[in-house]
Amino acid sequence: MAYSSIGIAVISNEDMEWKSLSETIFCRNMHFISEREVRENLQYGELVSELEKAFLKVAKNEVSFYPRIRASNGGITMNMLPSIFPDHGVAGLKVYLNNGKSTNFQYLLFDTSRPSPIALMEANYLGQIRTGALSALATKLLFHSGKMKLLIVGSGFQAESQLLAHHGIFEPEEISVFSRNRDHAYTFSRKMAGITGKEIKVEEDLGKAIENSNVICSATSAKEPIFKAGMFPDQFHLNLVGSNILSRSEAESTVFKSADDVFVEDLDQAKLESAEIINILKESPGFRINEFKELVENPGKYSSSRKTVFKSMGNGIEDLVAASIVCRNLGITSG
């Protein structure tokens, strides 16, 4: 059995053997998984399928997750997303630290039968791909318009994932990108065209771009809403993934109110983290917001919806599913 350097101290138990060398700690039966290994062992199609199964389990109360926990002091914030998946025999915690300058993401996966840690993995790419995959799953269940005309709003890290997930699952008829930074939009277009082999049109006007699209994925850092109800065509699906902090908002309340159906992963979490959802419920306390588990459990109920919005914030079960796939594909676990 190989030994993996993990660089942190963990209390040992009877399932572990420890060796100390200088200040580095080695743990038997626990694996360190690099960002490169995550990239090589986590694909959009597989993750979309597994996320759909997982949210069916959420609907049956057979998995558990808790809204994001944040501890802040002196400009430093520790974020934690715990979850448990009994059927797969795993539990886990995504933890990431932001010091005001940069963020470091890690995932700690446990075997619930021992219970012992299985793996510590770098989780920046894990978070990126699961965000794109979840949007693609929402689109799969809500988009019923035939040929897809995809618009990506934003040109950063998460925008790439939105495009790649939708391209891999749906092969859109047209793909375009809009960014408030025009240079970034052209750089994004060239990079994504090289990866997908498909032309990525750069849009100059957001309103016109939306008029000509039927699936819009927004991954921006906008502090003030950039979407208004009057901008959208008669039929559309909108994925909003740009923020899970209250100082940012991508869409006005009118966008949600004009939709036939609005979805969030978890309403309790949305009430804590989404400025858009908080504002809607403040303005209209009885406004109907659906949880994602309802969509996965009964997609036919929403098959006639012509205007749909999915506000995503990311939760622990999504990270746990992604981490489990990585470990399974590496041969670390069998489930």
N, C-alpha and C positions, 0 to 999 in steps of 0.2 A: 504494500500500500504506500503510495507516494505521500509525502508531507507537503502541505501548502502553507506558505507564509501569509498570515492575515494581518499582522501588525497591530492587533488589539488584544486586550486581556479579557478572557472569559473564564468564569468559575468552572473548574473541571468537575466531572462526575465519572461514574464507573464505566461509561461508554467511551471515554476519551483517554488518550495517552498524551502526555505533554513533555516537550523538551525545550529547555531554555538555552538560547545561545545569544550572548550579549543582551540586547534589548528586544530581540525578535522572538516571537512566540510561535511555535509550530504545533499544529493540532492534527492528530490522526483522524481520518474519516470525515473531515470537513474540507470542502473544496473552495478555493478562491477562483472566481470566474471573471475574466477580464472583459472589458468593453468589446474587444475584437471577437471573443468567443460568443458574447451575447448577439452581436451582429450576424455571426455565421450560423446561429442556431435558433433564430426567431424570425419567422416569415409571416407576412401579412395574412395570407389565405388561411393558414393553420390557426393563427391567433383569432381571426374573425369567427371561425367556427367554434373555437373553444370558449370565447367570450359569450357567444349565444347560449351555449350549454350552461355556462356558469350563471348567467342571469335567470335562466329557468330554475336553477337551484336557489337563487335569491328569492324568487317568487314563492318557492316552497319552504322558505326559512331553513334551508339546508346548508347555507354558508353564512358566515358572519363577517361584517366589517364595521369599522367605526369611522365617523367623520374625522378628517384631518386634525391632528393635534399640533398646536403651535406653541412654542415657548420662546419668548423674546426678551432680550435684555441688552442694553448698550449697543443697539444696532445689529445685533446678531440674532438670528432666528433658527431654531431647530424645529423641523417639521417631521411628523411621524404618521404613517398610514398602516395600521395593523389589520389583519384579516385571518380567517380560519376557513379551510376547505376540508371538512372531515372525510368526505368520500375519497379524496385524493391522498389523505393522510398527511397533509401539510398545513402549516401555518407560517405566517411571515410578517415582516415589517419592513416597509420602505422608510428609510430615514435620510434626510438631507439637511445640510447646514448651509445657510446663506450668511455671509459675513458683511454684506453690503457691497461687495466687489465681485464675488463669484459664488457659485453653488456647487456642492459636491453631493452626488446621489449614490447611495448604496442600498443593496437589498439583502436582508438576512432571512434565510429560509430554514424552517425547522421540520423535522420528522416528528409527527404528533405521537407516534407509538412509543418512542423511547423516553422522554422527548429530548431531542438533541439537535443542535444546529447541523444542517446538511451543507449549506453553502453560503458564502458571502460573495455577492457579485456587484460589479460596477453597474450602475443603473441609469445612466444618462440616456443611452440609446433605448433601453428597455422602456423608459417613460415616453420617449418620442414615438416609438412604433406602436405602443398600446393606445396612445391617444389617436393616432391615425386610424388604427384598426377599429376602434370603437365608433368613430365617425362613419367609417365605411359600413359597419354593421347597421347603424341608424339609417343610413342612406339605403341600404339593401332592403330594409323593412318598410321604409316610408316613401321611397321614390317609385312612382308608377307611371312615368311619362314616356317610356320608350327610350329613344336616343338621348344620351346624357350630354348636356353642354355644361361643363364644369368650370366654375370660376374659383380661383384661390385668391383670397384677400390676405395680404401679408407675404413676406418674402424671406422669412427666417427659418430657423431650425424646425419648428413645428409645422410651418407651411409646407416644407418638403415632405413630411410624413403624410399630411393630408392628401397631397397630390399622388404620392407613390401608392398609398393604400387604395385610393379610388381608381387609379390607372390599373393597378394589378387585379382588382376585383371586377371592374366594369368596362375597361377599355373605352373611355368616353369618346364620343364623336368629335368633340372640340374641347380644348383646354386653354384657359387664359389665366393671366395673373394681373392683379392690381396691387400696387404698393404706393404708399405716400412718398416713398423714396424711389424715384424713377430709376436711378442707377442700380439700386438693389434689385428692382424688378427685372431689368435686363440681364443682370448677372444670374439671377434665379432662373430666368427663362433659358439661358444658354446651358446652365448646369443640368436642369431637369430634362431638357431636350436631349442632351447627351446620354442621360441615363435611360430615358423612356423610348428614345428614337422617334418621338412625336413632337410636332411643332407646338410650342407654348407661346401663345400670342400675348404681348404686353398691352394692357389696356391703359388708356390715358384718362378716362373719365369713369368713375365708379358707378354713377347712375346708369349710364349707357351699358356698361359691362353687365350689370345686374339684369337689365331689361332683356339682354340676349342670352341669359343663362337660366338653367332650371335647377342646378345644384350649386350651392355656394358654401364654401368652407372658409371660415374666417379665423385666422390665428395671428392676432395683432396684439400690440401692447397699448392700444388706445385707452386714454383716460376718460375721454368724452365719447359718447355714442357716434358711430359713423354710419349706422343704418337707421333709416326711417321707413315707416310703413308704405308710403307712396312710391318708394323706389322699386318695389318688387312686382314681378309679372303675376298673371292670374294663377299660375301654378308654379310652386317652387318648394325646395327643401333647403333649409339653412342649418348648417352646423356651426355653432359658436364655441370655440375652444381657447380663446385668447386669455382668459383670466379666471383665477380663483381667489382674487383678493378684492376687497371692497373699494379700493381706490381706482379700479378700472371698470369700464363698461363699453361693450361694443355695439349694443343695440338699444334704441329707445323702447319704452314700454309699448308704444303703438305697434311695433313690429310683432310683438308677442300677442297683443290683443287682436291683430288682424289675421292671425293664423287660425286654422281649423283645430290644430292640436299642438301643444307644447310639451316637451319632455325634458326631464332631468334624470341623472342617475339615481339620486336619492334626495328626497325633498328636505329632510332634516339638514343635510349637508348644504343644499342650495340656500336655505334660509340663513346659513352662517357665512357662506363664501361668495354668493353671487349678488352683485349690486343690482343686476337686472331683475332677478327674481324677488329680491327684497323690495324693490321699488314698485313692482307690479302688485304685490300683495298689500303694500301700504296704500296704494291708490285704489285697488279693487280687492278687498279681503276675500271675496268669494271666487276669485278667478281660478279656473280649473288648470292645474298643472299635473301632468301624468308622470309617473315614475317609469324608468326604463324597463323594469321587470314586467310592467303591464303590457308593454309593446311586444316584448319577446314572448310572453306567455300567450298572447292573443293578437297576432299581427293583422289578422283578417278584419278585426274591429275597426282598423284605421285605413283600410284599403281604399276607401273613397275620399280620404282627406287630400285636398289639393294644395293646401298651404301648411307646411309643418316646420317646426323649429326644435332643434335639439341643443340644449345648453349643457355642455360637458365641463366638469371640473376635475375629473380624475378621482378614483377611489381605490381603496386597498385591494378589493377583490380583483380588479383589472391587473394590478401589478403582480398579485399572487399567481394568477393564471399565466401571465407572461413568464414569470420566474420558473414556474413549474414546467412549462414547455421547454425552456432552455435546459433545465436539468435533465429532463427526459431525453431530449435529443442528444445530450452529451453522454447518456448512459449512466448518469449518477443516480437517477430514480427510475422506477418502472411505470409509475402512475402519471 
